[in-house]
Amino acid sequence: MKRILIFWTLILSANFCFSQIKGKCVDEMGKPILYANVGIVDSNMGAVTNEEGEFVIEGEFVSDKNTIVVSCMGYETKSIVVDRKSAVEIVLKSSLIELEEIKIGASNYKYINEKKIGNNKLTNKVRVSFYSKYMGAEVGKYFKVSKEKKYKVQKIRFNVAELGCKKGTFRVNFYNAENESNIETERYNYKDVILEVTKTGDVEIDLTDENIVFSNDFLVAIERLEYIDIKGQETVKFSSNVFCGPFYLRANQLEKWKPRKEKYNIGLGMQLFVKY
């Protein structure tokens, strides 16, 4: 009798652990949407759509009925209740972004000087990672803007210290912040900044033409989108340094930002080159 109970316990546990939600995200013309964020409400589970618009969310807390939120730049965010028994197709409507709402007074401000903000050095001896297994997870660094200044981001630089796959695809996101405890969860930049990484070392992105301007504090985050040909452990780590933290984390686009304080106050290693 005891053996039978153990057997059924193992079977039920296995089914619970491998519960998943499958679906596809398309536009109004039926074309698949790439790199849309999909998150389960009130959980840390999420996913990002692939080239076919498909996504899978697998985890122990997937229930029979789940409310998911799907968002993608250039489309209206959609919330829908789905179950784990059948695949779902989600149609997103396109949305128009008012560009002037993004450029906070950029055209009326004269940029005279340039400087580098963030870390002075990037060392791969100190490393940070996403701390979540789900695609769509983010790790970020907080930047302060000097009083009565505007920063126009020209370039970003960070270092990939460890790459546990043949190719990793990431997205760089910017978020407005009132202060370190109140960071917005919706992206500030109106265009996706996507990069593919195939080797360790410095990564540098030219943002001169993106017109990303801040008059208040902000957070810059690296989002995990896709890993191809994983080598052993699914590990990607970024260079950091001591006494430059904390760094900020969230598992999907529905979560609030959480500061992570480690020993020696390590933070995400990142340099921004700005005009002001």
C-alpha positions as CSV (number, residue, x, y, z in Angstrom):
1,M,0.0,0.0,0.0
2,K,2.8,2.4,0.9
3,R,4.6,1.7,-2.4
4,I,1.3,2.4,-4.3
5,L,1.0,5.8,-2.6
6,I,4.6,6.7,-3.3
7,F,4.1,5.7,-7.0
8,W,1.0,7.9,-7.4
9,T,2.6,10.8,-5.6
10,L,5.6,10.7,-8.0
11,I,3.2,10.5,-11.0
12,L,1.2,13.5,-9.8
13,S,4.3,15.5,-9.0
14,A,5.8,14.8,-12.4
15,N,2.5,16.0,-14.1
16,F,2.5,19.1,-11.9
17,C,6.1,20.0,-12.6
18,F,5.7,19.7,-16.4
19,S,2.5,21.8,-16.6
20,Q,2.8,24.3,-19.5
21,I,1.0,26.9,-21.6
22,K,1.6,26.9,-25.3
23,G,0.5,29.6,-27.8
24,K,1.2,31.7,-30.8
25,C,1.2,35.5,-31.1
26,V,0.3,37.1,-34.5
27,D,-0.7,40.5,-35.8
28,E,-4.0,41.4,-37.5
29,M,-2.7,40.0,-40.8
30,G,-1.9,36.7,-39.2
31,K,1.9,37.2,-39.4
32,P,3.9,35.9,-36.4
33,I,5.2,38.5,-34.0
34,L,8.9,38.0,-32.9
35,Y,10.1,38.8,-29.3
36,A,6.7,39.6,-27.8
37,N,6.7,39.3,-24.0
38,V,4.3,36.8,-22.4
39,G,3.8,36.7,-18.6
40,I,1.5,35.0,-16.2
41,V,-0.2,37.4,-13.8
42,D,0.8,37.1,-10.1
43,S,3.8,34.8,-10.9
44,N,7.4,35.1,-12.0
45,M,6.9,32.9,-15.1
46,G,7.2,34.3,-18.6
47,A,8.4,33.7,-22.1
48,V,9.3,35.5,-25.3
49,T,7.9,34.5,-28.7
50,N,10.2,33.0,-31.4
51,E,10.4,33.7,-35.2
52,E,7.1,31.7,-35.6
53,G,5.4,33.8,-32.9
54,E,5.3,30.7,-30.7
55,F,5.9,30.6,-26.9
56,V,5.9,28.0,-24.2
57,I,5.7,28.7,-20.4
58,E,6.5,25.7,-18.3
59,G,6.6,25.6,-14.5
60,E,5.3,24.1,-11.3
61,F,2.8,26.9,-10.7
62,V,1.0,26.7,-14.1
63,S,-2.7,26.1,-13.1
64,D,-5.7,24.9,-15.1
65,K,-6.8,28.6,-15.8
66,N,-4.2,31.3,-16.1
67,T,-4.3,35.0,-16.9
68,I,-1.5,36.0,-19.2
69,V,-0.5,39.4,-20.5
70,V,1.1,39.8,-23.9
71,S,3.0,42.9,-24.9
72,C,5.2,44.0,-27.8
73,M,6.6,47.3,-28.9
74,G,4.3,48.8,-31.6
75,Y,1.3,46.8,-30.5
76,E,-1.5,47.1,-27.9
77,T,-1.0,45.1,-24.7
78,K,-3.5,42.2,-24.4
79,S,-4.7,40.3,-21.3
80,I,-6.4,36.9,-21.8
81,V,-7.4,33.9,-19.7
82,V,-6.0,30.6,-21.1
83,D,-5.8,27.0,-19.9
84,R,-3.0,24.5,-20.1
85,K,-4.9,21.9,-22.1
86,S,-4.9,23.6,-25.5
87,A,-2.7,26.0,-27.5
88,V,-4.0,29.5,-27.9
89,E,-3.5,32.1,-30.7
90,I,-3.3,35.7,-29.6
91,V,-3.9,38.5,-32.0
92,L,-2.3,41.9,-31.2
93,K,-3.5,45.1,-32.7
94,S,-0.9,47.6,-33.9
95,S,-0.7,50.9,-32.0
96,L,0.7,54.3,-33.0
97,I,3.4,55.8,-30.8
98,E,3.4,59.6,-30.5
99,L,7.1,60.3,-30.9
100,E,6.9,63.7,-29.3
101,E,5.8,62.0,-26.1
102,I,9.1,60.1,-26.0
103,K,11.5,63.0,-26.6
104,I,11.2,64.9,-23.4
105,G,12.1,68.4,-24.6
106,A,15.1,67.1,-26.6
107,S,14.8,69.6,-29.5
108,N,14.9,72.6,-27.1
109,Y,18.0,71.7,-25.2
110,K,21.5,72.4,-26.3
111,Y,24.0,69.6,-25.6
112,I,27.5,71.1,-25.0
113,N,29.5,68.4,-23.2
114,E,30.0,64.7,-23.3
115,K,31.0,62.3,-20.6
116,K,31.0,58.6,-19.6
117,I,28.7,57.5,-16.7
118,G,28.6,54.2,-14.9
119,N,31.6,52.0,-14.2
120,N,35.1,53.2,-14.7
121,K,36.2,49.6,-15.4
122,L,34.5,46.4,-16.4
123,T,36.1,43.3,-14.8
124,N,35.1,39.7,-15.6
125,K,36.4,38.6,-12.2
126,V,33.1,39.8,-10.7
127,R,30.0,38.6,-12.5
128,V,26.2,39.0,-12.3
129,S,23.4,37.1,-14.1
130,F,19.6,37.1,-14.6
131,Y,18.8,34.9,-11.6
132,S,15.7,33.5,-13.5
133,K,15.4,30.6,-15.9
134,Y,12.7,32.3,-18.1
135,M,13.2,34.2,-21.3
136,G,12.2,37.8,-20.8
137,A,14.1,38.1,-17.6
138,E,16.1,41.3,-17.1
139,V,19.0,42.6,-15.1
140,G,19.7,46.3,-14.9
141,K,21.7,49.2,-13.7
142,Y,20.4,52.5,-12.2
143,F,21.7,55.8,-13.4
144,K,21.3,59.2,-11.8
145,V,20.9,62.4,-13.8
146,S,22.4,65.6,-12.5
147,K,20.0,68.3,-11.4
148,E,18.6,70.5,-14.2
149,K,20.5,68.4,-16.8
150,K,19.3,66.3,-19.7
151,Y,21.3,63.2,-20.8
152,K,21.2,62.1,-24.4
153,V,22.5,58.6,-24.7
154,Q,25.0,58.1,-27.4
155,K,26.5,54.7,-26.7
156,I,26.3,51.8,-24.3
157,R,29.0,49.4,-23.4
158,F,29.0,46.2,-21.3
159,N,31.0,43.0,-21.1
160,V,29.8,39.4,-21.6
161,A,32.0,37.4,-19.2
162,E,30.5,34.0,-19.7
163,L,28.4,32.7,-22.6
164,G,27.0,29.2,-22.2
165,C,25.5,29.0,-25.7
166,K,26.6,29.3,-29.3
167,K,24.5,32.5,-29.7
168,G,22.6,34.6,-27.3
169,T,20.0,37.2,-28.4
170,F,19.4,40.1,-26.0
171,R,17.4,43.3,-25.9
172,V,18.5,46.6,-24.2
173,N,15.7,48.4,-22.5
174,F,15.5,51.8,-20.9
175,Y,13.1,52.8,-18.0
176,N,12.2,56.1,-16.4
177,A,12.7,56.3,-12.6
178,E,11.4,58.7,-10.0
179,N,13.9,57.3,-7.6
180,E,15.6,53.9,-6.8
181,S,12.4,52.6,-5.2
182,N,10.1,53.8,-8.0
183,I,11.2,52.5,-11.4
184,E,8.7,52.3,-14.2
185,T,7.9,48.8,-15.6
186,E,7.1,49.9,-19.2
187,R,9.9,50.6,-21.6
188,Y,10.8,54.2,-22.3
189,N,12.6,53.6,-25.7
190,Y,10.2,53.5,-28.7
191,K,12.4,51.2,-30.8
192,D,13.8,47.8,-30.0
193,V,17.5,47.6,-29.4
194,I,18.3,44.0,-30.3
195,L,21.8,42.4,-30.3
196,E,23.2,39.0,-31.0
197,V,26.3,37.8,-29.0
198,T,28.4,34.9,-30.2
199,K,31.5,35.3,-28.0
200,T,32.6,36.7,-24.7
201,G,34.1,40.2,-24.5
202,D,33.0,43.8,-24.7
203,V,29.7,44.7,-26.4
204,E,29.2,48.3,-27.7
205,I,26.0,49.7,-29.2
206,D,25.7,53.0,-31.0
207,L,22.5,54.8,-30.0
208,T,23.3,58.2,-31.5
209,D,20.3,58.1,-33.8
210,E,17.8,56.7,-31.3
211,N,17.2,60.1,-29.5
212,I,17.0,58.6,-26.0
213,V,16.9,61.5,-23.7
214,F,16.4,61.6,-19.9
215,S,15.8,64.6,-17.6
216,N,15.4,62.4,-14.5
217,D,17.0,59.2,-13.2
218,F,16.6,56.0,-15.2
219,L,17.4,52.3,-15.4
220,V,19.1,50.4,-18.3
221,A,18.4,46.7,-18.5
222,I,19.6,43.7,-20.5
223,E,16.8,41.3,-21.4
224,R,17.3,37.7,-22.3
225,L,15.4,36.8,-25.5
226,E,16.9,33.6,-27.0
227,Y,19.7,31.1,-26.5
228,I,20.8,28.8,-29.4
229,D,22.8,25.6,-29.0
230,I,23.2,25.7,-25.2
231,K,26.6,24.4,-24.0
232,G,26.1,22.4,-20.8
233,Q,24.7,24.7,-18.3
234,E,22.5,27.6,-19.5
235,T,24.7,30.3,-18.1
236,V,25.2,33.9,-19.3
237,K,27.0,36.3,-17.0
238,F,28.0,39.9,-17.3
239,S,31.1,41.6,-16.0
240,S,30.6,43.7,-12.9
241,N,32.6,45.5,-10.2
242,V,32.5,46.0,-6.5
243,F,30.9,49.0,-4.7
244,C,28.7,49.9,-7.7
245,G,25.5,48.2,-6.8
246,P,22.9,47.2,-6.2
247,F,21.8,45.7,-9.5
248,Y,18.1,45.3,-10.4
249,L,16.2,42.2,-11.4
250,R,12.8,41.0,-12.6
251,A,11.6,37.7,-14.1
252,N,9.1,39.1,-16.6
253,Q,7.5,42.4,-17.8
254,L,4.7,42.2,-15.2
255,E,7.0,42.2,-12.1
256,K,8.2,45.3,-10.3
257,W,11.9,45.9,-10.2
258,K,13.8,44.4,-7.2
259,P,17.2,45.6,-6.0
260,R,19.7,42.8,-5.3
261,K,22.3,43.6,-2.8
262,E,25.3,41.3,-2.8
263,K,28.5,41.1,-0.8
264,Y,30.8,44.1,-1.5
265,N,27.8,45.8,-3.2
266,I,28.5,44.4,-6.6
267,G,26.4,45.7,-9.5
268,L,25.9,45.2,-13.2
269,G,29.0,46.5,-15.1
270,M,27.8,49.1,-17.7
271,Q,29.1,52.3,-19.2
272,L,27.0,54.9,-20.9
273,F,28.4,57.7,-23.1
274,V,26.0,60.7,-22.9
275,K,25.8,64.3,-24.1
276,Y,24.5,66.9,-21.7
